[in-house]
Amino acid sequence: MARKTLNVGLVGCGFMGRTHSNAFRQVRTFFDPGYDLVLKAVCARSGDAARSFAETWGYESVETDWKALVARPDIDLIDIATPNSTHAEIAIAAAKAGKMVACEKPLGRSAAESAAMVEAVEAAGVPNMVWYNYRRVPAVMLAKQLVEEGRLGRIFHYRAKFLQDWTISADLPQGGAGLWRLDAAVAGSGVTGDLLAHCIDTAMWLNGGIREVSAMTETFIRERHHTVIGQVQPVTIDDASAFLARFDNGSLATFEATRYARGHKALYTLEINGEHGSIAWDLHDLHRLEIFDHRDPGITRGWRSIHVTDSDHPYMGRWWVPGLQIGYEHSFIHQMADFLEGLETGVTTIPSFREALRTDHVTDAVLRSARDRQWVKVAAGGA
Ligand SMILES: NC(=O)c1ccc[n+]([C@@H]2O[C@H](COP(=O)([O-])OP(=O)(O)OC[C@H]3O[C@@H](n4cnc5c(N)ncnc54)[C@H](O)[C@@H]3O)[C@@H](O)[C@H]2O)c1
């Protein structure tokens, strides 16, 4: 079969620019998609940064203005790996220019911003996806398989948390490179749109829609020096966020995220409790899925730890031999492989912009609930 080429234009060369570039380079060798990905151009505001990144990762050319990148006729896919405040403008322009669009999470800074992005890609009819990469960790994909097979029976509880500790110091400034996450104007919100967005995306994919939420948030350090403005400014992001939720299927949930959990760097955990069994997953041990099945014979019944490395486990047949595990970066490679397969088969890769909008409706409801100290119904919209 003749191979096609797909020319990628990446915007942003920070943390996610690196994970995506690695995925673009590895997907061909391990997944043999029908497309050859060509790293056509990378865009950063600094020409030096763009050139250095291009040299490291093998991009053919550089741009210093994303508008110039979007205008280029030799780019098929615009990949957005920049801070949240830039997502909507770039994605909408890219869609209008007829480009496929891949965008980092959260899709927009609010559901209203995300809805405009959904409208743009759907009006243009361009393939689109959002990088909620944790779905593509093989153990999480296996959890999805078990839930869909009905192994857990009726679901009663969903429990997720995402804990970090990197903003505890009051001396840490806000704004600018590396610290834009503390600036609400750029990030949209704090841990709700950043960390909880991941938890909510995985939760709704595994357990269906969230109907209503009751939340509390806190900003522990109320003022920080702003590196761009050059003055001490109020901090308006949520440093910590916790909420109760009721799913459409009647199950109850607790979600928690913070950047003030001393000792935790990126502890994303989830657990589902059903009538017949439970499953649990932990990002620090991401290649394992813990399973409990109450139907096992009594004397050997207990939690099992599945080392998700067999060739019949999701994606693992593409990697090494059974028993050898893979890591974080592979989740991005898997998502790109699925995207390219979707282009071949015409099946929309999930999460699409429309599906990711659902998460933004939940994060909006969480922030509103915390502000008003009330239960809030999640707005409809999204897939
Ligand atoms: N999927 C995940 O697990 C995950 C993890 C981290 C970050 N993210 C998301 O990825 C996005 C980027 O986060 P990051 O951690 O890579 O940030 P980062 O600060 O490491 O990198 C951002 C990059 O964008 C560049 N940039 C900023 N404005 C630009 C502009 N106008 N034009 C061109 N380049 C510009 C910066 O110079 C920098 O290179 C955010 O939306 C974030 O929420 C997702």
The ligand as a Tripos MOL2 file, in Angstrom:
@<TRIPOS>MOLECULE
LIG
   44    48     1     0     0
SMALL
NO_CHARGES

@<TRIPOS>ATOM
      1 N1         -1.0130   15.9830   28.4530 N.am      1 LIG1
      2 C1         -0.2990   16.2370   29.5400 C.2       1 LIG1
      3 O1         -0.0570   15.3760   30.3710 O.2       1 LIG1
      4 C2          0.2500   17.6060   29.7620 C.ar      1 LIG1
      5 C3          1.3710   17.7990   30.5990 C.ar      1 LIG1
      6 C4          1.8980   19.0870   30.6990 C.ar      1 LIG1
      7 C5          1.3120   20.1360   30.0340 C.ar      1 LIG1
      8 N2          0.1950   19.9280   29.2700 N.ar      1 LIG1
      9 C6         -0.4140   21.0510   28.5230 C.3       1 LIG1
     10 O2          0.4490   21.3640   27.4360 O.3       1 LIG1
     11 C7          0.4660   22.7630   27.2000 C.3       1 LIG1
     12 C8          1.9070   23.2690   27.2860 C.3       1 LIG1
     13 O3          2.4180   22.9510   28.5680 O.3       1 LIG1
     14 P1          3.9910   22.7150   28.7990 P.3       1 LIG1
     15 O4          4.1390   22.0430   30.1110 O.co2     1 LIG1
     16 O5          4.6200   22.0920   27.5950 O.co2     1 LIG1
     17 O6          4.4650   24.2230   28.9300 O.3       1 LIG1
     18 P2          5.9260   24.7950   28.7870 P.3       1 LIG1
     19 O7          5.9150   26.0890   29.5160 O.co2     1 LIG1
     20 O8          6.9510   23.7610   29.1210 O.co2     1 LIG1
     21 O9          6.0670   25.0680   27.2080 O.3       1 LIG1
     22 C9          5.2670   25.9860   26.5330 C.3       1 LIG1
     23 C10         5.9810   26.4030   25.2770 C.3       1 LIG1
     24 O10         5.1430   27.2700   24.5110 O.3       1 LIG1
     25 C11         5.9250   28.3790   24.0620 C.3       1 LIG1
     26 N3          5.0370   29.4740   23.7400 N.ar      1 LIG1
     27 C12         4.2960   30.2380   24.5720 C.ar      1 LIG1
     28 N4          3.5620   31.1190   23.8640 N.ar      1 LIG1
     29 C13         3.8580   30.9100   22.5550 C.ar      1 LIG1
     30 C14         3.4330   31.5110   21.3430 C.ar      1 LIG1
     31 N5          2.5550   32.5100   21.3410 N.pl3     1 LIG1
     32 N6          3.9370   31.0350   20.1770 N.ar      1 LIG1
     33 C15         4.8290   30.0220   20.1740 C.ar      1 LIG1
     34 N7          5.2760   29.4100   21.2950 N.ar      1 LIG1
     35 C16         4.7980   29.8600   22.4740 C.ar      1 LIG1
     36 C17         6.8890   28.6210   25.2140 C.3       1 LIG1
     37 O11         7.9870   29.3990   24.8210 O.3       1 LIG1
     38 C18         7.2690   27.1680   25.5530 C.3       1 LIG1
     39 O12         8.2580   26.6800   24.6720 O.3       1 LIG1
     40 C19        -0.4850   23.3740   28.2370 C.3       1 LIG1
     41 O13        -1.7370   23.5550   27.6630 O.3       1 LIG1
     42 C20        -0.5480   22.3240   29.3270 C.3       1 LIG1
     43 O14        -1.7630   22.3480   30.0530 O.3       1 LIG1
     44 C21        -0.3170   18.6950   29.1230 C.ar      1 LIG1
@<TRIPOS>BOND
     1     1     2 1
     2     2     3 2
     3     2     4 1
     4     4     5 ar
     5     4    44 ar
     6     5     6 ar
     7     6     7 ar
     8     7     8 ar
     9     8     9 1
    10     8    44 ar
    11     9    10 1
    12     9    42 1
    13    10    11 1
    14    11    12 1
    15    11    40 1
    16    12    13 1
    17    13    14 1
    18    14    15 2
    19    14    16 1
    20    14    17 1
    21    17    18 1
    22    18    19 2
    23    18    20 1
    24    18    21 1
    25    21    22 1
    26    22    23 1
    27    23    24 1
    28    23    38 1
    29    24    25 1
    30    25    26 1
    31    25    36 1
    32    26    27 ar
    33    26    35 ar
    34    27    28 ar
    35    28    29 ar
    36    29    30 ar
    37    29    35 ar
    38    30    31 1
    39    30    32 ar
    40    32    33 ar
    41    33    34 ar
    42    34    35 ar
    43    36    37 1
    44    36    38 1
    45    38    39 1
    46    40    41 1
    47    40    42 1
    48    42    43 1
@<TRIPOS>SUBSTRUCTURE
     1 LIG1         1 GROUP 0 **** ****
